[in-house]
Amino acid sequence: MDVSREVEYRPVSVKEVLAEMKDTAELLIDLSYSAVLFGSDAVAEEVLVLEERMDVLQLQARMSVLMAARSPDDAEQLAPVLGVVGAAEKVADASGDIAKIVLEQVGLPDAIRSALPEAVETVLRASVDADSRFAGRTLGDINLETETGVRVIAIRRQGEWLLNPTFETTLEAGDVVLLRGAEKDVGAVYETMTGDPYETPTPSEPRIDDLERAVDAIVLMKNMSELAIDLAYGAVLFNSTELAEEVSALEAEVDALESRFEAWTLRAAADVEDPVSLRGLVHLASATEVISDAALELSEGVLRGLGTHPVVAEAVYESDEVIVRQTVDGGSQLAGATLGEHMVRTETGMRVIAVRRPRGSDGPYDDEWEIQPGAASKLEGGDVILAKGTRTGADRLGELTSAA
């Protein structure tokens, strides 16, 4: 943070500040991992700029909350708001630490850059070429997400970030656009937008078993941490103890993965030519674990029965997407079927971000998670679906998961 920049109290809308913090935190996660994947100093520097912006936002939010607390009852109601602020700040700090792996050339094994594209989704940074057929058109006119599955998550225009662009947002020549989606899809959109060929990161298969296991663990930690953030905001929006418990289960799994990662990395250090090259991998795992901790902190007010302050719920509601948790009934259309058979995403517009399958009597900690299931993923009665999309889509998904 630029300590020379003074921040003074001024009346602000807490709802608007919290909404911007949410959007910024999610963008920071996307940008930081993208910086690692492409070894991009430019993207990493954008992360640090946004991290500084988050520092200002969290100070404004904290001052406004303190000004609003006038009694013990006020303090109890506003405590979860400070938890949401602290969680978003923690995500920003962790994202900054990931960016510094690139900027400070801490070092990463080539294996991580070949493994990250296999993670949930790829984020690409593309500049809109003046000759592109996208230039001068709105996102609604292009209909990008429906036709390609690729979403524009942010636009940088003349030094300013536009978060969560809408269908009315027009792409202008020179805009820096962040694209998110499956690698095979974002690559094609990148070429149309920039006029340049898309080059995938050169695959580099790790030849050391323990290193391969460590890299796989970090990719799974990343996926679970991002999912935990999504679910935590859903828990806050709906004041849902069930969703908050899912966050807690994910955080516990990330902790367990980090422990296994540490053991595999220490064993691999004896076999790699330069053990110092593993430092960045260790930093990446640590920062990823912090993101899952932030998700748990975000949902802590719900878990502890403090509920959700209306201003927080309203801020989260600013997003067009909702997160739902639905159980597949034994007699429903989805019981015994794959997601592809019923074309869940096409028919409902909902993206199934995880499936939790009960596997034991020890509660969610003993269950099996499938993160970002694909069309071939088969569902059974009792499986819990976590999905993200529109409210109308959530109703349609409910019809597929409920017994007639």
HUQUISUL-V918229 format. One record per residue. SS is DSSP state (H for helix, E for strand, - for the rest). PHI is phi in whole degrees, 0 to 359 (* if undefined). NEAR is the number of other ideal C-beta (glycine too) atoms within 12 Angstrom. Layout:
[[SS,PHI,NEAR] [SS,PHI,NEAR]]
//
This chain:
[[-,*,22] [-,283,13] [-,291,9] [-,284,7] [-,272,12] [-,278,11] [-,237,21] [-,250,11] [-,292,15] [-,211,14] [-,300,13] [-,224,26] [-,281,18] [H,300,33] [H,300,25] [H,293,20] [H,295,35] [H,295,47] [H,297,31] [H,293,33] [H,296,45] [H,299,44] [H,299,35] [H,293,38] [H,299,47] [H,294,42] [H,293,41] [H,299,50] [H,299,51] [H,301,43] [H,293,43] [H,294,46] [H,290,48] [H,296,41] [H,299,40] [H,292,45] [H,301,38] [H,258,30] [-,57,26] [-,264,27] [H,296,20] [H,297,21] [H,292,35] [H,299,34] [H,294,22] [H,298,35] [H,300,44] [H,293,31] [H,296,28] [H,291,41] [H,298,38] [H,295,28] [H,298,34] [H,295,41] [H,302,28] [H,294,29] [H,299,37] [H,292,36] [H,294,26] [H,298,29] [H,294,41] [H,297,30] [H,298,23] [H,293,27] [H,294,33] [H,297,20] [H,293,17] [H,274,23] [-,275,21] [-,235,12] [-,206,10] [H,303,10] [H,296,12] [H,300,16] [H,299,18] [H,295,18] [H,289,23] [H,269,32] [H,304,29] [H,298,36] [H,296,42] [H,295,33] [H,296,37] [H,295,48] [H,298,41] [H,297,30] [H,294,42] [H,297,48] [H,295,38] [H,296,36] [H,299,48] [H,297,43] [H,296,33] [H,296,41] [H,296,48] [H,298,38] [H,296,34] [H,294,46] [H,298,40] [H,291,28] [H,301,40] [H,281,36] [H,293,26] [-,265,19] [-,50,16] [-,297,27] [-,110,23] [-,220,39] [-,293,39] [H,303,29] [H,301,36] [H,292,46] [H,284,35] [H,274,25] [H,270,34] [H,300,40] [H,299,32] [H,278,27] [-,290,35] [-,312,34] [-,216,34] [E,259,36] [E,246,42] [E,241,44] [E,252,37] [E,228,40] [E,259,27] [-,285,36] [-,282,24] [-,299,17] [-,269,14] [-,291,26] [-,290,20] [-,276,36] [-,297,25] [-,82,18] [-,246,24] [E,280,19] [H,295,33] [H,293,18] [H,292,18] [H,290,31] [-,56,17] [H,296,34] [H,294,29] [H,292,17] [H,278,17] [H,239,26] [-,80,24] [-,259,35] [E,245,38] [E,275,43] [E,266,38] [E,192,35] [E,226,33] [E,253,31] [E,229,21] [-,52,12] [-,86,12] [E,246,15] [E,270,28] [E,252,28] [E,270,31] [-,49,26] [-,300,31] [-,254,18] [-,298,20] [-,276,13] [-,289,26] [E,264,24] [-,278,38] [-,246,26] [-,302,23] [-,96,21] [-,299,35] [E,262,31] [E,246,41] [E,260,44] [E,253,44] [E,228,37] [E,170,30] [-,295,27] [H,302,30] [H,296,20] [H,274,24] [H,293,37] [H,298,26] [H,293,24] [H,294,36] [H,304,37] [H,295,24] [H,294,30] [H,284,40] [H,260,32] [-,82,19] [-,253,17] [-,291,11] [-,267,25] [-,248,14] [-,287,21] [-,303,26] [-,296,14] [-,298,16] [-,219,21] [-,286,16] [-,293,30] [-,262,16] [-,248,26] [H,304,16] [H,295,28] [H,293,36] [H,298,29] [H,296,26] [H,296,39] [H,294,38] [H,299,29] [H,297,37] [H,292,47] [H,296,35] [H,293,35] [H,299,45] [H,300,46] [H,299,36] [H,292,42] [H,293,49] [H,296,42] [H,298,44] [H,299,48] [H,297,49] [H,302,44] [H,292,45] [H,296,50] [H,294,44] [H,295,42] [H,298,45] [H,292,46] [H,297,37] [H,260,27] [-,49,24] [-,260,29] [H,296,24] [H,298,26] [H,294,43] [H,297,40] [H,292,30] [H,296,42] [H,298,46] [H,299,32] [H,294,36] [H,295,43] [H,298,39] [H,295,28] [H,291,35] [H,296,40] [H,301,28] [H,294,23] [H,296,32] [H,297,34] [H,298,19] [H,292,23] [H,302,36] [H,300,26] [H,295,18] [H,295,31] [H,293,39] [H,296,21] [H,291,21] [H,293,31] [H,301,24] [-,285,14] [-,250,21] [-,279,27] [-,294,15] [-,230,15] [H,302,20] [H,297,16] [H,293,25] [H,272,38] [H,302,23] [H,297,35] [H,297,47] [H,295,32] [H,298,31] [H,297,46] [H,297,42] [H,297,30] [H,293,39] [H,295,45] [H,295,38] [H,297,35] [H,296,49] [H,292,44] [H,298,33] [H,296,42] [H,299,49] [H,295,39] [H,297,36] [H,297,48] [-,265,46] [H,297,33] [H,300,35] [H,291,39] [H,298,30] [-,268,19] [-,79,14] [-,279,26] [-,76,27] [-,241,39] [-,293,33] [H,307,20] [H,293,30] [H,289,43] [H,300,30] [H,295,22] [H,294,32] [H,294,41] [H,293,24] [-,301,26] [-,288,29] [-,281,20] [-,257,31] [E,240,36] [E,242,42] [E,234,38] [E,235,37] [E,229,36] [E,263,27] [-,283,37] [-,287,24] [-,301,18] [-,260,16] [-,277,26] [-,295,28] [-,274,42] [-,294,25] [-,82,18] [-,243,23] [E,269,22] [-,297,35] [-,289,19] [-,299,19] [-,258,29] [-,44,20] [H,306,37] [H,292,30] [H,289,18] [H,286,22] [H,249,31] [-,78,26] [-,267,36] [E,258,36] [E,284,44] [E,267,41] [E,192,41] [E,232,35] [E,251,38] [E,251,24] [-,300,22] [-,230,18] [-,196,11] [-,259,9] [-,266,11] [H,82,15] [H,300,30] [H,290,22] [H,255,17] [-,277,25] [E,257,21] [E,256,34] [E,241,29] [E,273,33] [-,50,30] [-,297,32] [-,256,19] [-,298,19] [-,275,12] [-,290,28] [E,263,22] [-,253,37] [-,230,27] [-,303,23] [-,97,24] [-,295,35] [E,255,36] [E,261,42] [E,246,45] [E,226,42] [E,229,37] [E,169,34] [-,274,22] [H,294,23] [H,297,18] [H,296,28] [H,295,30] [H,296,21] [H,294,27] [H,297,39] [H,298,27] [H,293,22] [H,285,33] [H,267,39] [-,263,21] [-,290,16] [-,293,11]]
//
